[in-house]
Amino acid sequence: QIQHPTYYELTFSNKCNIKCRGCSPNRSSAIELELKKHNVIHPWNQVVSENYPDVDIVDISNLQKYSRIYVSGGEPLIMQETLELMRRCIKANKVDFELTMSTNLVSLSDEFLDLAKHFRNINFSVSLDGYDKINDYWRSGSKWNKIVKNMKIAEKHGINLSINTVPGIYNVTNLHLLFEWLDKEFPTTTIYLQ
């Protein structure tokens, strides 16, 4: 019933390129496939694509400087819907708002970066749950060196970074290694503990 929303929180699909140990099938297509393969019943394995919004849900004509769009997933950086949303905003010359994405940053395409240069305020909330191999274990399919490289590329392209970390049984005793590394390599980056 809201006629002109100023904030959108979007999950276009569960399409994801990794399998985090603490995730669920409604947020990871890889976990959804694994559960189906092993015939595991899970409360959220009834993922139906019709439950996800279409890009058209965003009233692009109403986006203002104070508007905010938050895209999560799955992995927004591999979803065509994310790129389509960005293209539509550029075409309508509506690029002066906050666009934030929750990302594992395993993949950062040239196509995304070409679109991103049109926006004034893009933010990545990068999910990191440990330093190096610890992150790759907790976030199966993750590639530490690729993520670090992509973080540096994103910064060079003017994309703001924050870190989202979820303490758990696999990482809680060595999170200090991640925080020490972040203090050295990305000292101005905000860290959020979930």
C-alpha positions as CSV (number, residue, x, y, z in Angstrom):
1,Q,0.0,0.0,0.0
2,I,3.0,2.3,0.2
3,Q,2.8,4.5,-2.9
4,H,6.4,5.8,-3.1
5,P,8.8,3.6,-1.1
6,T,12.2,5.1,-0.3
7,Y,13.8,1.8,0.8
8,Y,13.7,-1.6,-1.0
9,E,15.2,-4.8,0.4
10,L,15.4,-7.3,-2.5
11,T,16.2,-10.9,-2.9
12,F,15.8,-11.8,-6.6
13,S,16.6,-15.5,-6.2
14,N,18.6,-18.0,-4.2
15,K,21.2,-18.3,-7.0
16,C,24.5,-18.6,-5.3
17,N,28.0,-19.7,-6.3
18,I,29.1,-21.1,-2.8
19,K,27.7,-23.3,0.0
20,C,28.1,-21.6,3.4
21,R,27.8,-24.0,6.3
22,G,25.3,-21.9,8.2
23,C,23.1,-21.0,5.2
24,S,19.8,-22.4,4.0
25,P,18.3,-23.5,0.7
26,N,16.2,-20.3,0.3
27,R,19.5,-18.4,0.3
28,S,21.7,-20.8,-1.7
29,S,20.8,-22.7,-4.8
30,A,23.8,-24.9,-4.2
31,I,22.5,-26.0,-0.8
32,E,19.0,-26.5,-2.3
33,L,20.5,-28.9,-4.9
34,E,22.6,-30.7,-2.3
35,L,19.5,-31.3,-0.1
36,K,17.5,-32.5,-3.0
37,K,20.3,-34.8,-4.1
38,H,20.5,-36.4,-0.6
39,N,16.7,-36.3,-0.2
40,V,17.0,-34.2,3.0
41,I,13.8,-32.6,4.3
42,H,14.4,-29.1,5.5
43,P,11.8,-26.5,6.5
44,W,13.0,-24.1,3.8
45,N,13.6,-26.6,0.9
46,Q,10.3,-25.6,-0.6
47,V,11.9,-22.8,-2.6
48,V,9.6,-21.6,-5.3
49,S,10.8,-19.0,-7.8
50,E,7.5,-17.2,-7.7
51,N,8.2,-16.1,-4.1
52,Y,11.0,-13.9,-5.4
53,P,10.2,-10.3,-6.6
54,D,10.8,-9.2,-10.2
55,V,12.9,-6.2,-11.1
56,D,9.7,-4.4,-11.9
57,I,8.8,-4.1,-8.2
58,V,11.2,-1.1,-8.0
59,D,9.6,2.2,-9.0
60,I,12.7,3.6,-10.6
61,S,11.0,6.9,-11.5
62,N,10.6,7.6,-7.8
63,L,14.2,7.0,-6.7
64,Q,15.7,10.0,-5.0
65,K,19.0,11.0,-3.4
66,Y,17.7,9.7,0.0
67,S,16.4,6.4,-1.5
68,R,18.1,3.1,-0.7
69,I,18.1,-0.3,-2.4
70,Y,19.6,-3.3,-0.6
71,V,20.1,-6.5,-2.6
72,S,20.9,-9.8,-1.1
73,G,20.6,-13.4,-2.2
74,G,21.9,-15.9,-3.0
75,E,24.7,-13.9,-4.6
76,P,23.6,-10.6,-6.2
77,L,26.7,-10.2,-8.3
78,I,25.9,-13.3,-10.4
79,M,22.2,-12.5,-10.7
80,Q,21.0,-11.1,-14.1
81,E,18.2,-9.3,-12.2
82,T,20.8,-7.2,-10.4
83,L,22.4,-6.1,-13.7
84,E,19.0,-5.5,-15.2
85,L,18.0,-3.2,-12.3
86,M,21.2,-1.3,-12.7
87,R,20.7,-0.9,-16.5
88,R,17.2,0.4,-15.9
89,C,18.4,2.9,-13.3
90,I,21.1,4.2,-15.7
91,K,18.6,4.4,-18.6
92,A,16.2,6.5,-16.4
93,N,19.2,8.6,-15.1
94,K,18.3,7.5,-11.6
95,V,21.7,6.8,-10.1
96,D,22.0,9.2,-7.2
97,F,20.8,6.9,-4.4
98,E,22.4,4.3,-2.1
99,L,22.8,0.9,-3.7
100,T,24.0,-1.8,-1.2
101,M,24.7,-5.5,-1.9
102,S,25.4,-8.3,0.4
103,T,28.0,-10.3,-1.4
104,N,30.5,-13.1,-1.0
105,L,32.6,-11.3,-3.6
106,V,33.9,-14.5,-5.2
107,S,32.8,-13.1,-8.6
108,L,33.1,-9.5,-9.8
109,S,32.5,-9.1,-13.5
110,D,33.7,-6.4,-15.8
111,E,30.0,-5.9,-16.8
112,F,29.1,-5.1,-13.2
113,L,32.0,-2.7,-12.9
114,D,31.0,-1.0,-16.1
115,L,27.5,-0.4,-14.8
116,A,28.7,0.5,-11.3
117,K,30.7,3.5,-12.5
118,H,27.4,5.3,-13.3
119,F,26.3,5.2,-9.6
120,R,27.3,7.6,-7.0
121,N,26.9,5.5,-3.9
122,I,27.5,1.7,-4.2
123,N,28.3,-0.4,-1.1
124,F,29.3,-4.0,-0.7
125,S,28.6,-5.8,2.6
126,V,31.3,-8.5,2.1
127,S,30.6,-11.7,4.0
128,L,33.9,-13.0,5.5
129,D,33.8,-15.5,8.3
130,G,37.4,-16.2,8.9
131,Y,40.9,-15.5,7.7
132,D,42.1,-17.3,4.5
133,K,41.5,-21.1,4.7
134,I,39.1,-20.7,7.6
135,N,36.8,-18.6,5.4
136,D,37.1,-21.0,2.5
137,Y,36.1,-23.9,4.8
138,W,33.2,-22.1,6.5
139,R,32.1,-20.7,3.1
140,S,32.6,-23.8,0.9
141,G,33.5,-22.8,-2.7
142,S,34.9,-19.5,-1.5
143,K,38.3,-18.4,-2.8
144,W,40.2,-16.2,-0.3
145,N,42.8,-14.8,-2.8
146,K,40.0,-14.0,-5.3
147,I,38.0,-12.2,-2.7
148,V,40.9,-10.1,-1.5
149,K,41.7,-9.2,-5.2
150,N,38.0,-8.3,-5.8
151,M,37.9,-6.2,-2.6
152,K,40.9,-4.1,-3.9
153,I,39.3,-3.8,-7.3
154,A,36.0,-2.7,-5.8
155,E,37.8,0.0,-3.7
156,K,39.6,1.3,-6.8
157,H,36.2,1.6,-8.5
158,G,34.9,3.7,-5.6
159,I,32.7,1.0,-4.1
160,N,32.5,1.3,-0.3
161,L,33.2,-1.9,1.6
162,S,32.0,-3.2,5.0
163,I,32.6,-6.7,6.4
164,N,29.8,-8.9,7.7
165,T,31.0,-11.7,10.0
166,V,29.0,-14.4,11.6
167,P,30.7,-16.0,14.6
168,G,30.2,-19.8,14.8
169,I,31.6,-23.0,16.0
170,Y,34.1,-23.2,13.1
171,N,35.5,-19.7,13.4
172,V,35.0,-18.2,16.8
173,T,38.4,-19.2,18.3
174,N,40.3,-17.6,15.4
175,L,38.3,-14.6,14.4
176,H,41.1,-12.4,15.7
177,L,43.2,-13.5,12.7
178,L,40.6,-12.0,10.4
179,F,40.3,-8.8,12.4
180,E,44.1,-8.3,12.6
181,W,44.3,-8.8,8.8
182,L,41.5,-6.4,8.2
183,D,43.2,-3.8,10.5
184,K,46.3,-4.1,8.4
185,E,44.8,-4.4,4.8
186,F,41.5,-2.5,5.1
187,P,41.9,-0.3,8.2
188,T,38.9,2.0,7.5
189,T,36.4,-0.8,6.7
190,T,33.5,-1.2,9.2
191,I,33.0,-4.7,10.6
192,Y,29.6,-6.0,11.5
193,L,29.2,-9.1,13.8
194,Q,25.9,-10.9,13.3
